[in-house]
Amino acid sequence: MDRLLVLVRHGQSDWNLKNLFTGWRDPELTEQGVAEATAAGKRLKALDLSFGLAFTSELSRAQNTLKLILGELGQPDLPTIRDLALNERDYGDLSGLNKDDARAKWGEEQVKIWRRSYDVPPPGGESLKDTGARVWPYYIFNILPPVMRGEKVIVAAHGNSLRALIMALEGLTPAEILERELETGVPIVYRLNADTTVAEKKVLKG
């Protein structure tokens, strides 16, 4: 049985380009982001992959990335589940601010702590640990069961929600996941063992 799970961070958004904290705000993909999502679809097609089920967040940049990928795969009508459990980490009071402006206001060290610590949230927002608290149950109860039944599953989401998911998938520590960066529009293909551990992992770079 092929227990296949593909994770892909959305293509570049307008706010990624402008160096803004995005969180639950809903900017569109840039031209580069559209190109990244289309390229991701082509790479998956080159592996002759097709899917039985898709998951994405409630945010349009992830939804549109998934739509472009599925268009390349010839699966525009694939059953797709949208859930805010897969939304990006909520940056609270930082949302919409330029990262340089935030450093000027709160200091570089404080902003670095908010961005890179595991369990310190920004004002009014979520830490990576908080994000994991909604992602992990969703992964275990919603995403993992169809994968283990042999359905090929694709998840298009966000840097921090996917990092939380990868933490569970790969059994990483808080320190290890903080070192993990996910590129926009680059699919990660996992094949799982019968005990849900990772049997094989491929990162589909251009």
C-alpha positions in Angstrom: 0.0 0.0 0.0 1.3 3.5 -0.9 0.7 5.8 2.0 1.5 9.1 0.4 1.3 12.6 1.8 2.4 15.7 0.0 2.8 19.0 1.9 3.3 22.3 0.1 3.6 25.8 1.5 1.7 28.4 -0.6 3.5 30.4 -3.3 4.8 33.8 -2.5 2.1 36.2 -1.4 1.9 40.0 -1.8 2.8 40.4 1.9 5.7 38.0 1.7 7.0 40.3 -1.0 6.4 43.4 1.1 8.1 41.8 4.2 4.9 42.1 6.2 3.7 39.9 9.1 0.8 38.1 7.5 -0.7 35.6 9.9 -4.5 35.3 9.4 -4.7 38.3 7.0 -5.6 37.3 3.5 -3.4 38.7 0.7 -3.3 37.3 -2.8 -0.4 35.4 -4.5 2.1 37.5 -6.4 3.0 36.7 -10.0 6.0 34.8 -8.6 3.7 33.0 -6.2 1.4 31.9 -9.1 4.5 30.7 -11.0 5.7 28.8 -7.9 2.4 27.0 -7.5 2.2 26.1 -11.2 5.8 24.8 -11.1 4.9 22.7 -8.0 2.0 21.1 -10.0 4.4 20.4 -12.9 6.9 18.7 -10.6 4.2 16.5 -9.0 2.9 15.6 -12.5 6.4 14.6 -13.6 6.2 12.0 -10.8 2.9 10.8 -12.3 1.1 11.6 -9.0 -2.6 12.0 -8.6 -4.5 12.5 -5.4 -7.7 11.2 -3.7 -8.2 14.0 -1.3 -6.8 17.6 -0.6 -6.7 19.7 2.6 -6.1 23.4 2.8 -6.6 26.4 5.1 -9.3 29.1 5.2 -6.9 31.5 3.6 -7.0 32.3 -0.1 -3.2 32.1 -0.7 -3.2 28.5 0.2 -6.4 27.7 -1.6 -5.2 29.3 -4.8 -1.9 27.5 -4.6 -3.8 24.2 -4.3 -6.1 25.2 -7.2 -3.1 25.9 -9.5 -1.4 22.6 -8.5 -4.6 20.6 -9.1 -5.1 22.4 -12.5 -1.6 21.2 -13.6 -2.5 17.6 -12.4 -5.8 17.6 -14.3 -7.7 17.2 -11.0 -9.6 20.5 -10.7 -12.5 18.8 -9.0 -10.6 16.9 -6.4 -12.5 16.7 -3.1 -11.0 19.4 -0.9 -11.5 20.1 2.8 -10.8 23.6 4.1 -10.2 24.2 7.8 -8.9 27.0 9.9 -6.9 24.4 11.9 -4.5 24.7 9.0 -4.4 28.5 8.9 -1.0 30.3 9.4 0.1 31.1 12.9 -1.8 34.2 14.1 0.7 37.0 14.5 -1.7 39.1 16.6 -0.6 42.7 17.0 2.2 42.2 14.5 -0.1 41.3 11.6 0.2 43.8 8.8 3.3 45.4 10.1 6.6 45.6 8.2 9.1 43.4 9.9 11.7 46.2 10.0 9.1 48.6 11.5 8.3 45.9 14.2 12.0 45.7 15.0 12.2 49.5 15.3 9.2 49.5 17.7 9.9 46.5 19.9 13.6 45.9 19.3 15.4 43.3 17.2 15.8 40.8 20.0 12.2 40.9 21.1 10.9 40.4 17.5 13.4 37.6 17.0 12.0 35.9 20.2 8.4 36.2 18.9 9.4 34.9 15.4 11.7 32.1 16.4 10.9 30.9 19.9 8.7 27.8 20.3 6.3 29.0 23.0 6.5 32.8 23.3 3.6 34.4 21.4 3.5 37.9 20.1 0.9 40.2 21.7 -2.5 39.0 20.9 -1.2 36.1 18.7 0.0 32.5 18.7 3.3 30.8 19.3 4.4 27.9 17.2 3.3 25.7 20.2 -0.2 27.3 20.1 -0.4 26.7 16.3 0.6 23.1 16.9 -2.2 22.7 19.5 -4.7 23.1 16.7 -2.7 21.5 13.9 -1.7 18.2 15.7 -5.2 17.0 16.5 -6.4 17.9 13.0 -3.5 15.9 11.5 -4.1 12.9 13.7 -7.9 12.7 13.3 -8.5 14.1 9.8 -5.4 13.9 7.6 -3.6 10.8 8.8 -6.5 8.3 8.5 -7.0 8.6 4.8 -3.3 8.5 4.2 -3.1 5.2 6.2 -6.0 3.8 4.2 -3.9 4.3 1.1 -5.5 7.5 -0.3 -2.9 9.9 -1.7 -3.4 13.2 0.2 -2.1 16.7 -0.6 -2.0 19.5 2.0 -1.5 23.1 0.8 -1.0 25.4 3.9 1.4 27.8 5.5 5.0 28.0 6.8 4.1 27.6 10.5 1.1 25.3 10.3 3.1 23.0 8.1 6.1 23.2 10.5 3.9 22.1 13.3 2.6 19.2 11.1 6.1 18.2 10.2 7.1 18.3 13.8 4.5 15.5 14.5 5.2 13.7 11.3 9.0 13.5 11.7 9.0 13.4 15.5 11.1 16.6 15.8 11.9 18.4 19.0 11.0 22.1 19.5 14.7 23.0 18.9 14.8 21.0 15.7 11.6 22.4 14.2 12.8 26.0 14.9 15.7 25.3 12.5 13.4 24.1 9.7 12.6 26.6 6.9 10.0 25.8 4.3 10.3 27.4 0.9 7.2 28.7 -0.9 5.8 26.5 -3.5 8.1 23.5 -3.0 6.3 20.2 -2.5 7.5 17.7 0.1 6.6 14.1 -0.7 6.3 11.7 2.2 5.7 8.0 2.1 4.7 6.5 5.5 5.3 3.1 7.1 2.4 1.1 8.6 3.2 2.6 12.0 2.8 6.2 10.6 6.6 6.9 10.7 8.3 8.3 7.6 9.6 5.7 5.2 10.8 8.1 2.5 10.9 11.9 2.0 11.6 13.9 -1.1 11.8 17.7 -1.5 10.8 18.6 -5.1 13.0 21.6 -5.8 13.3 23.0 -9.3 
